[in-house]
């Protein structure tokens, strides 16, 4: 008898999956940005830096004390499983590109990878395989595959999230640069430009606003302005932002006016965005050829061959 048919086992697995799903939904709801009404109700003036002054201090998990007490030991245990320093650096960069900059992010990622891998391993061994094959060679192979797939899925989701976030940052960069040009021509310094633009983009481009606020906070804290700009390029991983950072560093090094440098970057980013859209439009015919052949060619072949097939069937029947 397969254990998957046991009602008690099915109930336990269902309750376990429901608990995991509710926990993930709760963490997502606690970490997601504030609603539109809450953002519109923010009372902030151009001279008041209090809403964003503590941005570097609020990058951890915004959870209740009970949830923090539960998750932080798990994060510490998972952090010890992160591997070498190179692996830690790569994972932290991937987490930053996906928008997770908290100190607990790496540990929770590793704990989630191993927990999901063990969960899939238990489901495959005790839910899908027969008792005779559970501890044999087939069970070992299926368990290893389930463990590998379960430990790979969180990282794959992070890569997908970072790619989508990078696309949104690239699309919002030209608008941000246009606003930065206006602020620079008004005589504002770079830090003040980032602060004002991040506040103006809070509704239309929250990812770009968050990165600019974080960079503005680093400019206030770090003594090396170049390091703060380089951190922006490393966190985002977007080529257009890397070009912007390189141009700003060169302008600061050689004394180029900030408004002129930002205008040059704005024109280049706008041209790069148009070229990217034209490239995607040019690839559409080739990408649509396979779906068109799959959807249109079989009906055409059926319509053309149906009369001949009917005649053949009638001849064979007679």
N, C-alpha and C positions, 0 to 999 in steps of 0.2 A: 504493500500500500504506500503510495506516495504521500509524504508528509504535507505536501501542499494542499491535499484534500482534507486535512484535519481542520475543523472549524476553530478550535482553540488557537492553533498556530496562525491561521488567517487573521483572527481577531487581534492577536498580539502584534503581528506585522503591520496591520492597518493602524492600530493605535500608535505604534512606534513612528511610522511614516507621518501620521497626522501631527504628532508632537514635534517632529523635526520641522515640518512645514510651518506650523504655527510659530515656532521659535524663530525661523528665518524671516517670516513675515513681520514679526514683532521687531526684530533688529533692523529690518529695512525701513519700517515706519518711523523708528526712532532716529535713524541716520539720514533720512531723505530731507531735502531742503524744505524750508518753511513754505506755507501756502501763499498764494497771491495776496490774499487779504492781509496776512501777517506782514508781508513785505511792504504793502502799500501803507500800512499803519506805522511803519518805522519813522520815528521823529528824529531826523538827523539833518544837521546844517553843514555847509561846506567847511566851517571852521571847527566842527566837532568831530574828533577822531575816535571817540569812545566806542562806537559799534564795531570798529575793526582794529582797534589798537591791540587787542589781546588775541589776535588770530593765531599766533604761534603757540599760545598756551591752550587753545581749545581744539587741538587737532586729535585728541584722544576720542574714545568712545563716549558719546553723549547718552549715558545710560543711568538708570537708577542705582543707588548704592548697593542694593542686593544683587542686581545683574553684574555690576562691576566686581563685586566680591566673588561671583561665580566664574566670570569670564577671565579675569586677570590671572588666576592660577593656571587655567587652561592655556592662556597665551604664553605664560612662562614655560610650561611644559612643552608646548609646541615649538617655542623658540629654540629650545635645546636640540630639536630634531632638524634644524634648518640646514645642516651640513657645513661646508667650508665657508670661509669668508667671501670667496668669489660667488658662491651660490646665494649667500645672504644678500650680497650687493645686487645681484641680478634680480632676485625676488623683490627686494625693496624698491628697485627702480620700476619693476613691473607694477607693483602696488601703487606707487606714486603716479604712474601714467594712467592707472585706472581710477585715480581719485582717492585712494586710501593712504593717508599720510600719518595715521596714528601710530604710536609706538607698539600698540598691541596687534597691529594688522598682520605682521609676519607670523607671530605665534598662532593667531587664530587661523591663518591660512594653512599652516602645517598641521594643526590639530584637525581642521576640517578635511584636509586631504586624507589623513590616515583614518579618520572616523568614517568617511564615506567609503574608503577602500575596504575597511573591515565590515561595514554594513552590507556592501554588495557581496563580499565573500561569504557572509553568513546566509544571505538570501539564496545565493547560488548553491551552496553546499547543502543546506537544510530545507530549501524550498523547491529547487528545480531538479536536483539529482536524486536518483533512487538510493535507498540505503546501501545497496550492494556496491554501487559505484562511488560512494561518497568519499571513502578513504583509499581509493585505488589511484591508478595513474590518471584516469580521466578526471577524477575529482581534484587531483593536484593541479592538472593543467587548467581546469575550469576555475579553480580558486585563484591561481596566479593571474589568469587573465582578468578576473573580476577585481582583484586587488589593484592591478595596474590601471584598469579603466577608471576605477573609483578614485585613485590617487591622482589621476591625470585630469579629470573633469574640472575641478576647481581652477587649476592653472589655465586650462583652455578657456574657461569662462572669463577669467581675468584678461587674457589676451584679446578676446572678443570685445570686452568692455573697454579696454584701453584703445583698441582700434576705432571703435565707435566714438569714444570721447575725443580722440585725436582728429577725427573728421569734423566733429562739431567745433573744435577749437580752430581748425583751419578755415572753416566757413565763416566764423565770427571774427577772424583776425583783421580782414580789410576794414570792417566797420570800426573795430577798436582803434586801428591806426588812424583812421580819419578823425576820430574824436581826439586822439593824442596829438595830432597835428594842430587842431584848433586850440587845444590847451597850451601847447608849446608856443604857438604864435602869440598867445595872450601873455606870455612871459613867465609861465609856471615852471618850476624845476621838475626833474624827472620823477622824483618821489611823489610830488603833489599831482603830477599828471596821472600817474598810475592810480592814485587814490580816487581822483575825480572820475576817471574813466571806469574804474571798477564799480563805482556807485551808479553810474549811468547805465551800465550793462547788466545790472543785477537781475533785471526781468527778462531781457531778450537773450542774453548769453550768460547764464549763471556759471558755466565752467570757466569761461574766459575771465569773468569778474573775480572768481575765486582765486585763480592763478595770479592775477594782477594784484589783488589784495595781499596775497602771501608774499609776492615779490616786494611790494611796498613795505611790508613789515620787516622783511629781511634787510632791506636797504636801511631801515632805521636801526637795526640791531647789529648787523655785521659791519666791521670796519672797512672791508674790501667790497666796493660796489660791483667790481667785475665778478666776484664770486657769487653775489646775489643774482646777477643776470644770467650767469652760466647755470645756476641752479634752476632757473626758469626753463632753460632749454632742456636740461636733463630730466626734469619732472614731466614735461609734456611729450617729448620725443617727436615733435612735429617739425618738418624741414623748414617750413616758412617761419616759424618762431625761432628756430636756430639761426636763420639768416637775419632776422630782425635783431637778435641778441648780438650777433657778430658785428652788424652795422652800428649798433649803439655803443659797443665797446670801442670800435675804431673811432667813432665820432668823439667819444669822451677822451680817448688817448691823444688824438691829434687836434683837438679844439674845434671841431666842426660844430656849427650851430645846431642845437637840438631840433628846431623846427625843420631845417633843411634836411637833416638826416631822416627824420620821421616821414617827411613828404616823399623822399626817395623810396623808403621802405614801403610806404602805402601804395605808390604807383606800381612797384614791382609785385607786391602781394596781390593787387587787383588783377594785374596781367596774368600772374600765375594761376589765380582762381579761374579766370576765363579760359586759359589754355587747358586747365584740368577738366572743365566742363565740356569743352570742345572735344577733348580726347575721349571722354566717356560717351559723348554723342556719336563720335566716329566708330566706337566699338559696338554700338547697339546692333547694326545690321548683322555683324558676325555672331553676336551673342544670341540674336533672335532666330538665326538660321536653324539651329537644332530644335527648338520648340516648334517652329513652323513645320519643319519636316516631320516631326513626331505627330503633330496634330492634324496636318493637312494631307500628307502623303498617303497614310493608310485609307482614309475615306475615298480619295481619288482612285487608288488602286482597286478598292472594292467596287466602286461604281463602274470602272472600266472592265473589270474581270467578271462581274456578276453575270452579265448575259451569256458569256462564253461558258461559265460554270453551269448555268441553268441548262444550256443546250447539251452539254456533256452528260449531265445527270439524266436528262430525258432520253438521250440516245442509249445510255447504259441500261435505263429502266425498260426500254422497249426491246 
